[in-house]
Amino acid sequence: MRTIHPILLTALAVTIGACAKKDAATGDTLAMRDSAAARRDSSMVGMQHDSTGAHTNGWTDGHILAYAAAASNGEIAEGKAAQTKAKDAGVKAFARQMVTDHQAMLAEGTAFAKKHNVTPDTAQDDVRDLMKASGDHLKDLGSKAAGADWDKAYLDDEIDGHQKVLDKLQDAAKNTTNADLRAMLVKASGKVQEHLTKARALKEKYPA
């Protein structure tokens, strides 16, 4: 068996060490590159958009249209009930306005969805919650006897509901990148604010 010269052994060790350092450096570079990519991908999670429109804060065109439609459908149903059951003339007139205005808003949203090929997303939790709340309010009002207490209960629902919807519409308008949708939401927010102001004024005639 041949004996390897000590000088050759030293050179071989140096070469192996250099290769090991080079491999480690390459591994570190790849790890840093993968880490940077992971951080970049993570930062993009909250910015993902679907085909229904680009937004921030969780809104999409489909989500916005579904929420607005649920709000209008609820107001139309309660307004029709109030036209029949309310006793105060002012409350009846307010209820008529709710039906007229929200039917117009509903039609505008439907036309927008058709024009822009957007499917309303009714699977969102806040849309489902709003639909359920509207149904519960209508059922509760149906169980109450007509009179001043009924009118007051209806106005309480209108004030609470319009405030919540107003907050949602304003948030959606602020976060959408669709200029046409933003204009529609700003217009709708103005109408909802008008309804809220009228409901509060009507409520003042009833004792707390």
Secondary structure, DSSP 8 states (H G I E B T S, - for coil): -----HHHHHHHHHHHHHHHHHHHHHHHHHHHHHHHHHHHHHHTGGG--BTTB-BSTT--HHHHHHHHHHHHHHHHHHHHHHHHH--SHHHHHHHHHHHHHHHHHHHHHHHHHHHTT----TTSHHHHHHHHHHHHHHHHHHHS-SSHHHHHHHHHHHHHHHHHHHHHHHHHHHHB--HHHHHHHHHHHHHHHHHHHHHHHHHTTS--
